[in-house]
Amino acid sequence: MEPDLRALLLELADCGADFIVVGGIAAVLQGVPLATFDLDVVHSRAPGNVQRLLELLARLDASSRLRPPSEVLRPGAEALGGPGHQLLRTRLGPLDLLGSVEGGLGFEELEGQSEPFLLEGRTLRVLSLQALAELKKNATSPKDQLSRLMILETLRLKREP
Amino acid sequence: MDDASSSPGHEASPTPADAATNTTGGVDPTLILWMLSLTPEARLRWLENVLRTLREVRRGT
């Protein structure tokens, strides 16, 4: 099946989990013309939220991208309840569930820097462009540095069209 | 990608007169302005089209 990141995003929204869209999709939603191949979200690590995500991962046939496709290894409650990153393949495309991001920032810390976005009748929380740029401030990879440049330029053009 | 008017799913392409004239580090402001003119749904559709095209190129179809 071809990846469908929009459908993946809507599945996440519909499962009732608390999460913030970060990474490339957050940038694209706010007008940054970046190509990205996966959906990155920072999720709430509260037990009830972890349970909702576990049920969703089962429905999406999720498994770790760090293992061969033939080996289905799905994160458990302990992994989703921690600060680490779960890099998953799902039947709708790659999904990265992040317990925290740079600086150890988790859902609670980032929620105030996120903005509501209406997408096909669902309200999503998306990390602001300013916060995305801040997260990439110390990035060393050329890809992240280019992304930050694009984000900063988009912010500039939004302020001074 | 340089020509915003050829981007799939576009709704309103900026003219050169509409676009900012200065760039930062080679970033194309016309493409950003075009993206900003779209709704979030349309921006996601743009990404889907880009990814579909990349997959087709990789497959050689």
Backbone of each chain as ProteinMPNN parsed JSONL, in Angstrom:
{"seq_chain_A": "MEPDLRALLLELADCGADFIVVGGIAAVLQGVPLATFDLDVVHSRAPGNVQRLLELLARLDASSRLRPPSEVLRPGAEALGGPGHQLLRTRLGPLDLLGSVEGGLGFEELEGQSEPFLLEGRTLRVLSLQALAELKKNATSPKDQLSRLMILETLRLKREP", "coords_chain_A": {"N_chain_A": [[0.843, -1.206, 0.0], [0.49, 2.244, -0.803], [2.088, 4.933, 0.955], [0.124, 7.096, 2.986], [0.082, 9.894, 4.288], [-1.672, 11.845, 5.106], [-4.014, 10.438, 5.685], [-3.011, 8.948, 7.773], [-2.519, 10.907, 9.664], [-5.142, 11.737, 10.138], [-6.208, 9.399, 11.23], [-4.81, 9.32, 13.625], [-5.833, 11.613, 14.828], [-8.495, 10.859, 15.066], [-8.447, 8.811, 16.897], [-8.485, 9.866, 19.339], [-6.29, 10.525, 20.818], [-3.921, 12.538, 22.627], [-1.727, 14.682, 21.106], [1.015, 16.387, 19.483], [1.689, 17.691, 16.383], [4.803, 17.649, 14.884], [7.962, 18.398, 13.264], [8.459, 17.789, 9.712], [5.836, 17.617, 8.613], [4.42, 19.34, 10.246], [5.61, 21.7, 9.502], [4.921, 21.829, 6.761], [2.102, 22.003, 6.932], [1.91, 24.57, 7.816], [2.764, 26.04, 5.719], [5.371, 25.775, 4.742], [7.39, 24.866, 2.094], [8.39, 21.944, 2.115], [9.652, 18.686, 1.466], [8.7, 15.755, 3.015], [8.929, 12.564, 4.53], [7.79, 11.176, 6.559], [5.568, 11.038, 9.417], [5.839, 12.954, 12.212], [5.169, 13.01, 15.617], [4.749, 14.421, 18.861], [3.751, 12.837, 21.667], [1.351, 12.738, 24.352], [2.385, 11.335, 27.372], [0.778, 10.282, 29.249], [-0.903, 7.664, 31.038], [-3.533, 6.895, 30.077], [-3.562, 8.01, 27.559], [-1.434, 6.721, 26.346], [-2.511, 4.171, 26.21], [-4.577, 4.567, 24.343], [-3.039, 5.095, 22.102], [-1.676, 2.683, 21.8], [-3.753, 0.986, 21.073], [-4.423, 2.128, 18.628], [-2.034, 1.695, 17.205], [-2.07, -1.039, 16.951], [-4.266, -1.351, 15.245], [-3.22, -0.183, 13.003], [-1.308, -1.909, 12.191], [1.297, -1.509, 13.135], [4.87, -1.494, 13.368], [8.307, -1.705, 14.465], [10.562, 0.329, 12.638], [13.176, -0.178, 12.791], [13.628, -2.798, 12.684], [13.638, -5.714, 10.547], [11.111, -5.904, 7.924], [9.811, -8.33, 8.095], [9.82, -8.938, 10.709], [7.808, -8.324, 13.262], [7.717, -5.918, 15.538], [6.307, -4.293, 18.054], [5.968, -1.277, 19.901], [5.568, -1.214, 23.475], [3.564, -0.288, 26.381], [5.396, 0.691, 28.201], [7.502, 1.674, 26.65], [6.206, 3.678, 25.145], [5.503, 5.295, 27.198], [7.801, 6.52, 27.933], [10.604, 8.823, 27.385], [11.702, 8.372, 24.896], [12.133, 7.771, 21.293], [9.907, 6.316, 19.03], [10.228, 4.716, 16.165], [8.292, 3.973, 13.588], [6.82, 1.715, 11.199], [3.808, 1.799, 9.444], [0.625, 0.663, 8.117], [-0.238, 2.867, 6.781], [1.925, 4.432, 6.365], [5.187, 5.819, 7.365], [5.594, 6.458, 10.83], [6.577, 8.459, 13.465], [6.66, 8.295, 16.821], [7.199, 10.421, 19.352], [8.474, 10.668, 22.511], [9.723, 12.752, 23.659], [11.475, 15.74, 22.617], [14.257, 17.683, 21.311], [16.208, 18.969, 23.989], [14.759, 17.671, 25.856], [12.075, 18.231, 25.851], [8.667, 17.639, 26.266], [5.229, 16.638, 25.582], [3.671, 18.238, 27.361], [5.294, 20.466, 27.771], [5.481, 21.488, 25.219], [2.947, 22.047, 24.408], [1.96, 24.626, 24.849], [3.27, 25.988, 22.895], [2.127, 25.318, 20.622], [-0.297, 25.343, 17.931], [-3.786, 25.424, 17.16], [-5.121, 23.574, 14.455], [-7.378, 23.24, 11.843], [-8.38, 20.394, 10.228], [-10.0, 18.727, 7.825], [-12.333, 18.695, 9.408], [-11.356, 17.956, 11.853], [-9.651, 19.02, 14.8], [-6.352, 19.737, 15.115], [-3.309, 19.8, 16.987], [-0.516, 21.701, 16.293], [2.938, 22.206, 16.192], [4.306, 25.437, 16.532], [5.762, 27.505, 13.924], [7.844, 29.109, 14.827], [8.668, 27.726, 17.114], [9.427, 25.323, 15.924], [11.635, 26.17, 14.429], [13.276, 26.932, 16.511], [13.776, 24.471, 17.735], [15.42, 23.334, 15.879], [17.677, 24.799, 16.026], [20.273, 24.152, 16.845], [20.973, 22.267, 15.047], [22.958, 20.035, 13.138], [22.972, 18.604, 10.82], [22.913, 18.853, 7.251], [20.363, 18.658, 6.088], [18.563, 19.321, 8.161], [19.451, 21.886, 8.675], [18.844, 23.178, 6.292], [16.082, 22.893, 6.354], [15.481, 24.497, 8.554], [16.229, 26.969, 7.581], [14.333, 27.3, 5.556], [12.029, 27.366, 7.121], [12.466, 29.691, 8.644], [12.502, 31.593, 6.613], [9.909, 31.365, 5.694], [8.532, 32.251, 7.944], [9.397, 34.895, 7.922], [8.254, 35.83, 5.538], [5.58, 35.528, 6.147], [5.265, 37.471, 8.006], [6.065, 39.76, 6.698], [4.71, 40.126, 4.05]], "CA_chain_A": [[0.0, 0.0, 0.0], [1.236, 3.495, -0.845], [1.921, 5.749, 2.162], [-0.901, 8.132, 2.94], [0.36, 10.588, 5.545], [-2.874, 12.581, 5.519], [-4.885, 9.462, 6.335], [-2.372, 8.593, 9.039], [-2.775, 12.039, 10.557], [-6.555, 11.713, 10.517], [-6.395, 8.257, 12.141], [-4.317, 9.75, 14.943], [-6.794, 12.565, 15.383], [-9.757, 10.18, 15.367], [-8.329, 7.849, 18.01], [-8.698, 10.604, 20.582], [-5.035, 10.709, 21.549], [-3.347, 13.887, 22.706], [-0.421, 14.726, 20.44], [1.35, 17.619, 18.76], [2.402, 17.419, 15.138], [6.077, 18.377, 14.794], [8.708, 17.947, 12.083], [8.163, 18.276, 8.37], [4.403, 17.798, 8.362], [4.023, 20.583, 10.932], [6.081, 22.807, 8.665], [4.104, 21.872, 5.541], [0.763, 22.494, 7.273], [1.982, 26.02, 8.029], [3.141, 26.727, 4.494], [6.776, 25.625, 4.353], [7.428, 23.872, 1.014], [9.389, 20.903, 2.368], [9.216, 17.305, 1.241], [8.996, 14.921, 4.171], [8.468, 11.204, 4.234], [7.152, 10.533, 7.716], [4.782, 11.884, 10.309], [6.429, 13.03, 13.549], [4.318, 13.642, 16.626], [5.091, 14.285, 20.28], [2.502, 12.406, 22.288], [1.24, 12.768, 25.811], [2.806, 10.044, 27.917], [-0.178, 9.891, 30.295], [-1.288, 6.262, 30.807], [-4.722, 6.757, 29.242], [-3.201, 8.36, 26.183], [-0.605, 5.623, 25.844], [-3.422, 3.065, 25.877], [-5.249, 4.898, 23.069], [-2.052, 4.946, 21.024], [-1.407, 1.247, 21.609], [-4.879, 0.431, 20.297], [-4.278, 2.628, 17.253], [-0.89, 1.026, 16.562], [-2.51, -2.395, 16.579], [-5.135, -1.231, 14.06], [-2.4, 0.244, 11.852], [-0.264, -2.925, 11.963], [2.569, -0.808, 13.329], [6.03, -2.224, 13.884], [9.512, -0.873, 14.472], [11.303, 0.424, 11.376], [14.556, -0.584, 13.04], [13.663, -4.251, 12.485], [13.205, -6.085, 9.188], [9.649, -5.942, 7.794], [9.272, -9.643, 8.474], [9.84, -9.063, 12.168], [6.877, -7.343, 13.805], [8.026, -5.544, 16.916], [5.49, -3.11, 18.332], [6.294, -0.775, 21.24], [4.576, -1.425, 24.522], [3.208, 0.874, 27.196], [6.58, 1.248, 28.85], [8.242, 2.465, 25.659], [5.447, 4.897, 24.813], [5.44, 6.133, 28.398], [9.122, 7.097, 28.175], [10.956, 9.991, 26.561], [12.377, 7.973, 23.661], [11.488, 7.876, 19.977], [9.476, 5.056, 18.429], [10.21, 4.891, 14.705], [7.403, 2.873, 13.221], [6.164, 1.614, 9.902], [2.397, 1.433, 9.586], [0.06, 0.416, 6.786], [-0.489, 4.163, 6.137], [3.186, 5.16, 6.184], [6.069, 5.915, 8.531], [5.106, 7.272, 11.943], [7.513, 8.58, 14.577], [6.043, 8.738, 18.07], [8.304, 10.974, 20.125], [8.133, 10.974, 23.894], [10.28, 14.088, 23.891], [12.341, 16.213, 21.528], [15.466, 18.362, 21.765], [16.081, 19.624, 25.279], [13.893, 16.883, 26.729], [10.731, 18.803, 25.869], [7.592, 16.693, 25.974], [3.917, 17.172, 25.193], [3.211, 19.311, 28.254], [6.107, 21.667, 27.557], [5.307, 22.005, 23.855], [1.54, 22.349, 24.111], [1.792, 26.079, 24.811], [3.914, 26.529, 21.688], [1.439, 24.728, 19.465], [-1.459, 26.087, 17.472], [-4.822, 24.536, 16.634], [-5.302, 23.551, 13.001], [-8.555, 22.481, 11.433], [-8.103, 19.572, 9.051], [-11.118, 17.848, 7.514], [-13.267, 18.633, 10.521], [-10.676, 17.637, 13.11], [-8.722, 20.043, 15.273], [-5.043, 19.166, 15.447], [-2.334, 20.74, 17.55], [0.68, 21.714, 15.445], [3.978, 23.054, 16.782], [4.448, 26.688, 15.765], [6.981, 27.632, 13.118], [8.905, 29.663, 15.67], [9.17, 26.645, 17.966], [10.132, 24.368, 15.044], [12.947, 26.744, 14.129], [14.06, 26.898, 17.749], [14.216, 23.09, 17.958], [16.478, 22.994, 14.912], [18.699, 25.841, 16.122], [21.612, 23.566, 16.977], [21.078, 21.13, 14.131], [24.223, 19.994, 12.389], [22.823, 17.954, 9.517], [22.512, 19.789, 6.184], [18.911, 18.593, 5.861], [17.903, 20.105, 9.204], [19.824, 23.297, 8.515], [18.044, 23.692, 5.178], [14.697, 22.985, 6.831], [15.386, 25.671, 9.431], [16.29, 28.136, 6.702], [13.02, 27.414, 4.903], [11.059, 27.765, 8.15], [12.707, 31.104, 8.977], [12.083, 32.408, 5.477], [8.437, 31.362, 5.694], [8.117, 33.164, 9.02], [9.644, 36.271, 7.461], [7.275, 36.197, 4.508], [4.265, 35.636, 6.785], [5.233, 38.743, 8.737], [6.261, 40.873, 5.765], [4.416, 39.6, 2.715]], "C_chain_A": [[0.872, 1.248, 0.0], [1.046, 4.253, 0.475], [0.862, 6.828, 1.955], [-0.81, 8.898, 4.264], [-0.85, 11.376, 6.041], [-3.838, 11.643, 6.245], [-4.32, 9.057, 7.701], [-2.63, 9.681, 10.087], [-4.23, 12.021, 11.047], [-6.86, 10.542, 11.447], [-5.944, 8.63, 13.547], [-5.324, 10.689, 15.605], [-8.056, 11.832, 15.841], [-9.65, 9.223, 16.545], [-8.444, 8.552, 19.356], [-7.441, 10.833, 21.393], [-4.632, 12.182, 21.569], [-1.954, 13.848, 22.094], [-0.235, 16.087, 19.785], [2.128, 17.216, 17.516], [3.664, 18.284, 15.121], [6.739, 17.978, 13.465], [8.177, 18.508, 10.782], [6.693, 18.502, 8.107], [3.893, 19.064, 9.049], [4.431, 21.787, 10.095], [5.209, 22.945, 7.415], [2.717, 22.447, 5.843], [0.743, 24.015, 7.424], [2.599, 26.758, 6.836], [4.594, 26.631, 4.082], [6.862, 24.538, 3.27], [8.572, 22.871, 1.18], [8.808, 19.546, 1.996], [9.626, 16.494, 2.466], [8.334, 13.57, 3.974], [7.804, 10.522, 5.419], [6.376, 11.56, 8.538], [5.398, 11.801, 11.699], [5.436, 13.684, 14.498], [4.934, 13.431, 17.999], [3.781, 13.973, 20.995], [2.531, 12.628, 23.793], [1.568, 11.372, 26.326], [1.915, 9.611, 29.088], [-0.692, 8.482, 29.993], [-2.5, 6.079, 29.896], [-4.415, 7.044, 27.779], [-2.35, 7.263, 25.544], [-1.493, 4.453, 25.428], [-4.135, 3.33, 24.547], [-4.281, 4.709, 21.895], [-1.753, 3.473, 20.753], [-2.517, 0.598, 20.779], [-4.795, 0.877, 18.842], [-3.145, 1.889, 16.528], [-1.257, -0.391, 16.143], [-3.369, -2.341, 15.316], [-4.325, -0.9, 12.804], [-1.304, -0.769, 11.509], [1.132, -2.323, 12.119], [3.658, -1.765, 13.815], [7.258, -1.335, 13.738], [10.182, -0.871, 13.102], [12.747, -0.025, 11.546], [14.724, -2.096, 12.91], [13.237, -4.56, 11.058], [11.676, -6.167, 9.119], [9.035, -7.27, 8.23], [9.163, -9.802, 9.986], [8.959, -7.964, 12.77], [7.2, -7.097, 15.274], [7.325, -4.231, 17.2], [5.848, -2.595, 19.727], [5.176, -1.045, 22.226], [4.348, -0.155, 25.316], [4.439, 1.513, 27.824], [7.358, 2.143, 27.889], [7.509, 3.771, 25.341], [5.333, 5.84, 26.009], [6.762, 6.808, 28.715], [9.434, 8.222, 27.208], [11.53, 9.655, 25.187], [11.523, 8.122, 22.412], [11.128, 6.476, 19.483], [9.323, 5.286, 16.931], [9.486, 3.696, 14.11], [7.061, 2.891, 11.733], [4.731, 1.199, 10.192], [1.842, 1.197, 8.18], [-0.275, 1.716, 6.064], [0.779, 4.982, 5.959], [3.978, 5.256, 7.473], [5.528, 6.894, 9.58], [6.155, 7.262, 13.048], [6.763, 9.121, 15.782], [7.168, 9.152, 19.011], [7.828, 11.293, 21.541], [8.65, 12.35, 24.29], [11.137, 14.454, 22.688], [13.559, 16.913, 22.132], [15.226, 19.089, 23.098], [15.173, 18.878, 26.243], [12.464, 17.395, 26.797], [9.698, 17.768, 25.453], [6.297, 17.409, 25.638], [3.518, 18.372, 26.049], [3.987, 20.609, 28.006], [5.827, 22.306, 26.19], [3.881, 22.473, 23.57], [1.312, 23.86, 23.982], [2.413, 26.732, 23.588], [3.268, 25.952, 20.426], [0.199, 25.554, 19.138], [-2.503, 25.111, 16.944], [-4.956, 24.68, 15.121], [-6.526, 22.718, 12.685], [-8.213, 21.712, 10.169], [-9.237, 18.562, 8.882], [-12.007, 17.613, 8.742], [-12.64, 18.26, 11.854], [-9.782, 18.813, 13.501], [-7.44, 19.359, 15.736], [-4.215, 20.23, 16.143], [-1.031, 20.59, 16.771], [1.704, 22.657, 16.066], [4.215, 24.279, 15.903], [5.753, 26.705, 14.974], [8.141, 28.171, 13.951], [9.521, 28.563, 16.537], [9.916, 25.589, 17.139], [11.53, 24.872, 14.725], [13.856, 26.679, 15.346], [14.607, 25.484, 17.997], [15.398, 22.726, 17.056], [17.671, 23.953, 15.009], [20.115, 25.263, 16.154], [21.822, 22.38, 16.044], [22.39, 21.187, 13.359], [24.052, 19.355, 11.009], [22.384, 18.977, 8.469], [21.005, 19.816, 5.969], [18.173, 19.457, 6.892], [18.235, 21.586, 9.083], [19.035, 23.939, 7.381], [16.589, 23.865, 5.606], [14.516, 24.237, 7.679], [15.394, 26.962, 8.609], [14.934, 28.371, 6.031], [11.962, 27.889, 5.907], [11.218, 29.25, 8.47], [12.267, 32.02, 7.845], [10.554, 32.469, 5.401], [7.904, 32.293, 6.775], [8.276, 34.614, 8.576], [8.576, 36.718, 6.473], [5.861, 36.297, 5.092], [4.127, 36.986, 7.489], [5.295, 39.938, 7.791], [5.957, 40.414, 4.35], [4.695, 40.632, 1.626]], "O_chain_A": [[1.874, 1.311, 0.713], [-0.04, 4.219, 1.053], [0.738, 7.393, 0.869], [-1.518, 8.598, 5.224], [-1.033, 11.555, 7.245], [-4.406, 11.995, 7.279], [-5.067, 8.852, 8.657], [-2.922, 9.389, 11.247], [-4.503, 12.26, 12.223], [-7.681, 10.673, 12.354], [-6.604, 8.302, 14.533], [-5.621, 10.565, 16.793], [-8.617, 12.153, 16.889], [-10.668, 8.86, 17.134], [-8.495, 7.898, 20.398], [-7.513, 11.285, 22.536], [-4.952, 12.953, 20.664], [-1.103, 13.069, 22.522], [-1.191, 16.831, 19.565], [3.113, 16.483, 17.6], [3.599, 19.497, 15.319], [6.126, 17.296, 12.644], [7.534, 19.558, 10.75], [6.326, 19.474, 7.446], [3.044, 19.773, 8.509], [3.693, 22.766, 9.991], [4.807, 24.051, 7.054], [2.215, 23.284, 5.093], [-0.277, 24.666, 7.199], [2.916, 27.944, 6.925], [5.019, 27.331, 3.163], [6.447, 23.404, 3.509], [9.583, 22.94, 0.482], [7.619, 19.294, 2.188], [10.778, 16.549, 2.895], [7.296, 13.463, 3.321], [7.306, 9.404, 5.29], [6.519, 12.771, 8.366], [5.474, 10.726, 12.293], [4.924, 14.77, 14.226], [5.557, 12.404, 18.268], [2.826, 14.747, 20.934], [3.592, 12.696, 24.414], [1.097, 10.367, 25.794], [2.256, 8.687, 29.826], [-0.895, 8.135, 28.829], [-2.496, 5.201, 29.034], [-4.949, 6.394, 26.879], [-2.517, 6.923, 24.373], [-1.246, 3.819, 24.403], [-4.279, 2.426, 23.725], [-4.666, 4.223, 20.832], [-1.596, 3.069, 19.6], [-2.256, -0.226, 19.902], [-5.064, 0.095, 17.931], [-3.293, 1.506, 15.367], [-0.807, -0.88, 15.106], [-3.223, -3.177, 14.424], [-4.691, -1.282, 11.693], [-0.471, -0.515, 10.639], [2.031, -2.6, 11.325], [3.4, -2.708, 14.564], [7.254, -0.353, 12.996], [10.352, -1.919, 12.48], [13.46, -0.229, 10.563], [15.837, -2.612, 13.015], [12.551, -3.757, 10.426], [11.02, -6.46, 10.119], [7.889, -7.323, 8.675], [8.485, -10.705, 10.474], [9.346, -6.795, 12.775], [6.984, -7.955, 16.13], [7.692, -3.187, 16.661], [6.015, -3.395, 20.648], [4.001, -1.097, 21.865], [4.863, 0.912, 24.979], [4.512, 2.734, 27.96], [7.813, 3.225, 28.259], [8.122, 4.836, 25.277], [5.094, 7.037, 25.846], [6.845, 7.587, 29.665], [8.637, 8.54, 26.325], [11.814, 10.557, 24.398], [10.365, 8.536, 22.464], [11.956, 5.565, 19.519], [8.399, 5.967, 16.488], [9.983, 2.571, 14.123], [7.021, 3.946, 11.1], [4.47, 0.366, 11.06], [2.501, 1.491, 7.182], [-0.567, 1.696, 4.869], [0.724, 6.104, 5.457], [3.518, 4.836, 8.535], [5.074, 7.992, 9.261], [6.573, 6.201, 13.512], [6.288, 10.257, 15.774], [7.987, 8.327, 19.415], [6.904, 12.083, 21.739], [8.079, 13.02, 25.151], [11.478, 13.61, 21.859], [13.852, 16.754, 23.317], [14.194, 19.728, 23.302], [14.85, 19.383, 27.318], [11.718, 17.03, 27.706], [9.837, 17.109, 24.423], [6.271, 18.623, 25.436], [3.081, 19.398, 25.527], [3.42, 21.701, 28.028], [5.927, 23.524, 26.036], [3.638, 23.204, 22.61], [0.565, 24.311, 23.114], [2.122, 27.887, 23.276], [3.794, 26.082, 19.321], [-0.282, 26.345, 19.949], [-2.157, 24.089, 16.35], [-4.907, 25.788, 14.586], [-6.686, 21.614, 13.205], [-7.808, 22.296, 9.164], [-9.404, 17.657, 9.7], [-12.375, 16.482, 9.059], [-13.323, 18.248, 12.878], [-9.232, 19.506, 12.645], [-7.454, 18.515, 16.632], [-4.404, 21.424, 15.911], [-0.512, 19.485, 16.615], [1.369, 23.785, 16.426], [4.313, 24.168, 14.681], [6.714, 26.014, 15.311], [9.283, 27.737, 13.794], [10.742, 28.479, 16.674], [10.914, 25.03, 17.594], [12.495, 24.108, 14.745], [15.051, 26.407, 15.231], [15.753, 25.319, 18.416], [16.255, 21.922, 17.423], [18.568, 23.918, 14.166], [21.037, 25.821, 15.56], [22.744, 21.587, 16.234], [22.861, 22.26, 12.981], [24.892, 19.544, 10.13], [21.58, 19.863, 8.76], [20.432, 20.872, 5.699], [17.275, 20.224, 6.543], [17.392, 22.441, 9.357], [18.609, 25.09, 7.481], [15.944, 24.856, 5.264], [13.523, 24.951, 7.542], [14.667, 27.912, 8.903], [14.455, 29.503, 5.954], [11.108, 28.711, 5.578], [10.232, 29.981, 8.557], [11.724, 33.097, 8.088], [9.984, 33.511, 5.079], [6.944, 33.032, 6.553], [7.408, 35.451, 8.821], [8.06, 37.832, 6.556], [5.037, 37.063, 4.591], [3.042, 37.564, 7.563], [4.68, 40.977, 8.03], [6.868, 40.322, 3.528], [4.5, 40.35, 0.443]]}, "seq_chain_B": "MDDASSSPGHEASPTPADAATNTTGGVDPTLILWMLSLTPEARLRWLENVLRTLREVRRGT", "coords_chain_B": {"N_chain_B": [[10.266, 22.033, -9.55], [11.013, 24.623, -9.231], [9.327, 26.173, -10.69], [6.496, 27.473, -9.725], [3.997, 27.491, -10.908], [3.763, 25.104, -12.159], [3.417, 23.294, -10.21], [1.704, 20.547, -8.777], [-1.758, 20.618, -8.069], [-2.001, 23.298, -7.472], [-3.431, 26.405, -6.407], [-3.345, 29.169, -6.523], [-1.076, 30.94, -8.092], [1.707, 32.982, -7.358], [2.53, 36.014, -9.029], [5.568, 37.278, -10.531], [5.65, 39.923, -9.733], [4.2, 39.894, -7.438], [5.741, 38.508, -5.696], [8.235, 38.391, -3.064], [11.331, 40.084, -3.435], [13.816, 39.644, -2.462], [16.037, 37.062, -1.352], [16.842, 34.404, 0.939], [19.684, 32.727, 1.44], [19.345, 31.3, -0.942], [16.774, 30.331, -0.87], [13.632, 29.974, -2.38], [11.416, 32.525, -2.565], [9.023, 32.752, -3.939], [7.87, 30.26, -4.127], [7.323, 29.732, -1.464], [5.493, 31.776, -0.91], [3.454, 30.972, -2.58], [2.78, 28.543, -1.36], [1.855, 29.54, 1.062], [-0.469, 30.671, 0.244], [-2.24, 28.633, 0.072], [-4.71, 26.432, 1.549], [-4.412, 24.564, 4.67], [-5.194, 21.902, 4.092], [-4.826, 21.807, 1.314], [-2.093, 22.198, 1.218], [-1.169, 19.814, 2.296], [-2.063, 18.11, 0.308], [-0.418, 18.967, -1.758], [2.049, 18.041, -0.766], [1.538, 15.289, -0.821], [1.34, 14.907, -3.572], [3.946, 15.567, -4.359], [5.39, 13.516, -3.083], [4.28, 11.306, -4.335], [5.115, 11.715, -6.956], [7.905, 11.548, -6.592], [8.11, 8.869, -5.835], [7.261, 7.642, -8.168], [9.268, 8.428, -9.917], [11.438, 7.13, -8.764], [10.67, 4.517, -9.182], [10.781, 4.475, -11.856], [8.616, 4.848, -13.503]], "CA_chain_B": [[9.857, 22.691, -8.305], [11.279, 26.047, -9.284], [8.195, 26.851, -11.316], [5.326, 27.204, -8.884], [2.798, 27.298, -11.708], [3.672, 23.726, -12.599], [3.235, 22.427, -9.055], [0.392, 19.937, -8.824], [-2.75, 20.999, -7.086], [-1.881, 24.697, -7.058], [-4.69, 27.137, -6.464], [-3.107, 30.568, -6.882], [0.368, 31.138, -8.21], [2.073, 34.392, -7.313], [3.275, 36.537, -10.171], [6.839, 37.834, -10.057], [5.43, 41.204, -9.058], [3.655, 39.627, -6.108], [6.702, 37.826, -4.825], [9.332, 39.157, -2.477], [12.43, 40.085, -4.397], [15.066, 39.223, -1.848], [16.019, 35.68, -0.915], [17.763, 34.067, 2.001], [20.387, 31.465, 1.24], [18.881, 30.562, -2.095], [15.39, 29.881, -0.713], [12.768, 30.615, -3.37], [10.263, 33.094, -1.867], [7.762, 32.613, -4.689], [7.285, 28.967, -3.775], [6.778, 29.868, -0.112], [4.28, 32.599, -1.0], [2.417, 30.128, -3.177], [2.329, 27.601, -0.318], [1.092, 30.286, 2.063], [-1.781, 31.001, -0.316], [-3.065, 27.434, 0.101], [-5.239, 25.992, 2.841], [-3.629, 23.428, 5.186], [-5.545, 20.683, 3.341], [-4.179, 21.876, 0.003], [-0.649, 22.01, 1.419], [-0.937, 18.364, 2.439], [-2.234, 17.509, -1.023], [0.835, 19.271, -2.478], [3.072, 17.098, -0.295], [1.205, 13.962, -1.356], [1.702, 14.887, -4.993], [5.409, 15.531, -4.443], [5.855, 12.173, -2.701], [3.859, 10.362, -5.391], [6.023, 11.92, -8.089], [9.219, 10.992, -6.234], [8.021, 7.4, -5.883], [7.186, 7.233, -9.583], [10.603, 8.596, -10.497], [12.29, 6.059, -8.246], [10.26, 3.265, -9.827], [11.019, 4.59, -13.292], [7.346, 4.798, -14.25]], "C_chain_B": [[10.078, 24.186, -8.35], [10.087, 26.819, -9.825], [6.928, 26.519, -10.55], [4.093, 26.907, -9.724], [2.665, 25.873, -12.188], [3.467, 22.773, -11.44], [1.835, 21.85, -9.063], [-0.521, 20.48, -7.728], [-2.711, 22.471, -6.701], [-3.207, 25.409, -7.234], [-4.493, 28.588, -6.88], [-1.608, 30.794, -6.911], [0.686, 32.619, -8.15], [2.762, 34.803, -8.601], [4.598, 37.054, -9.637], [6.651, 39.143, -9.303], [4.9, 41.005, -7.646], [4.733, 39.161, -5.149], [7.702, 38.786, -4.218], [10.531, 39.055, -3.412], [13.738, 39.631, -3.783], [14.939, 37.787, -1.326], [17.022, 35.485, 0.208], [18.39, 32.725, 1.67], [19.856, 30.637, 0.092], [17.469, 30.017, -1.966], [14.497, 30.682, -1.656], [11.516, 31.187, -2.684], [8.955, 32.901, -2.611], [7.074, 31.297, -4.343], [6.657, 29.025, -2.377], [5.482, 30.683, -0.152], [3.126, 31.807, -1.602], [1.872, 29.143, -2.141], [1.458, 28.317, 0.718], [-0.307, 30.649, 1.554], [-2.753, 29.821, -0.247], [-3.658, 27.203, 1.492], [-4.348, 24.862, 3.368], [-3.931, 22.13, 4.441], [-4.828, 20.668, 1.987], [-2.661, 21.708, 0.132], [-0.321, 20.527, 1.576], [-1.089, 17.658, 1.099], [-0.999, 17.754, -1.88], [1.911, 18.273, -2.076], [2.807, 15.698, -0.847], [1.598, 13.855, -2.827], [3.208, 14.823, -5.181], [5.907, 14.114, -4.155], [5.488, 11.144, -3.77], [4.791, 10.483, -6.596], [7.397, 11.319, -7.801], [9.206, 9.467, -6.304], [8.004, 6.91, -7.323], [8.557, 7.355, -10.253], [11.521, 7.464, -10.051], [11.973, 4.721, -8.914], [10.543, 3.273, -11.33], [9.761, 4.5, -14.12], [6.976, 6.166, -14.777]], "O_chain_B": [[9.435, 24.941, -7.621], [9.865, 27.975, -9.464], [6.357, 25.439, -10.698], [3.227, 26.145, -9.293], [1.577, 25.456, -12.586], [3.353, 21.566, -11.65], [0.872, 22.571, -9.325], [-0.086, 20.758, -6.61], [-3.324, 22.862, -5.707], [-4.006, 25.058, -8.102], [-5.367, 29.176, -7.517], [-0.955, 30.833, -5.868], [0.028, 33.427, -8.804], [3.498, 34.015, -9.194], [4.748, 37.249, -8.431], [7.385, 39.443, -8.362], [5.12, 41.838, -6.767], [4.65, 39.389, -3.942], [7.985, 39.848, -4.771], [10.713, 38.047, -4.095], [14.671, 39.272, -4.501], [13.861, 37.36, -0.913], [17.93, 36.293, 0.401], [17.703, 31.705, 1.626], [19.906, 29.407, 0.137], [17.002, 29.309, -2.858], [14.589, 31.907, -1.725], [10.646, 30.424, -2.264], [7.889, 32.884, -1.995], [5.847, 31.227, -4.274], [5.599, 28.444, -2.136], [4.496, 30.325, 0.493], [1.974, 31.95, -1.191], [0.663, 28.931, -2.05], [0.458, 27.775, 1.188], [-1.216, 30.902, 2.345], [-3.951, 29.987, -0.48], [-3.154, 27.726, 2.486], [-3.603, 24.26, 2.594], [-3.022, 21.34, 4.185], [-4.291, 19.641, 1.571], [-2.022, 21.138, -0.752], [0.683, 20.047, 1.052], [-0.344, 16.728, 0.788], [-0.573, 16.879, -2.633], [2.605, 17.721, -2.931], [3.728, 15.007, -1.285], [2.123, 12.832, -3.267], [3.699, 14.111, -6.057], [6.738, 13.579, -4.888], [6.263, 10.238, -4.074], [5.201, 9.48, -7.181], [7.984, 10.662, -8.66], [10.163, 8.849, -6.771], [8.635, 5.909, -7.664], [8.954, 6.503, -11.047], [12.28, 6.911, -10.847], [12.86, 3.909, -9.177], [10.545, 2.231, -11.986], [9.806, 4.127, -15.292], [5.942, 6.318, -15.428]]}, "name": "protein", "num_of_chains": 2, "seq": "MEPDLRALLLELADCGADFIVVGGIAAVLQGVPLATFDLDVVHSRAPGNVQRLLELLARLDASSRLRPPSEVLRPGAEALGGPGHQLLRTRLGPLDLLGSVEGGLGFEELEGQSEPFLLEGRTLRVLSLQALAELKKNATSPKDQLSRLMILETLRLKREPMDDASSSPGHEASPTPADAATNTTGGVDPTLILWMLSLTPEARLRWLENVLRTLREVRRGT"}
